[in-house]
Amino acid sequence: MAKTKKNIRAKSKSAIGAAKQQVQNVRAQINKEARQEQLLHKTLTPKSTTTKKEKSIQKHKKLLKRFTEARKERKEETARMNREKTKVIGDLKPLRDALPSLQDIYKLVKKKPNDPAERTMLTEPEAPLSAKQKIKKKRTDMVKQVEAFEKLIKDKNFKRNPREMISAHVRNKYHTMDEDEDQ
């Protein structure tokens, strides 16, 4: 009898184990189908996967970009500080560009006829200059302009107070222009 009891027990254990296995298989199948349905409902397009290497490259690029921006800001700041430190005499380029040359003003004042009829009579038709002559004329005008600016920069009164000298120059020019118009 003992042997039969052992056989019955072994058979029942194996039957129970087989039933448990079948239940697990069925549950796994149900879970798998449910997961697939969830994935289909989430998105129709697959997610873009980036590798670890690509992520590190992106981080590196962002870091380099931040460094270049910081360097650019520092350069701008130092340039601004240097501009603040320079004296008025130090940078006359904007002033030179804004003001017309003395020769141009003299030409305007002297050549200004009163009557439109006089203007047409006095103006002689000038022969058109060749390309070489135009270049030569521009070059000589530029040399004269540079010489005038060099004289201005070397002037002691201009070094002491440049604004006053410029305002006096402009006042004198307008005064002479007004006198010429009155005559």
Secondary structure, 3 states (H helix, E strand, C coil): CHHHHHHHHHHHHHHHHHHHHHHHHHHHHHHHHHHHHHHHHHCCCCCCCCCHHHHHHHHHHHHHHHHHHHHHHHHHHHHHHHHHHCCCCCCCHHHHHHCCCHHHHHHHHHCCCCCHHHHHHHCCCCCCCCHHHHHHHHHHHHHHHHHHHHHHHHCHHHHHCHHHHHHHHHHHHHHHHHHHHHC
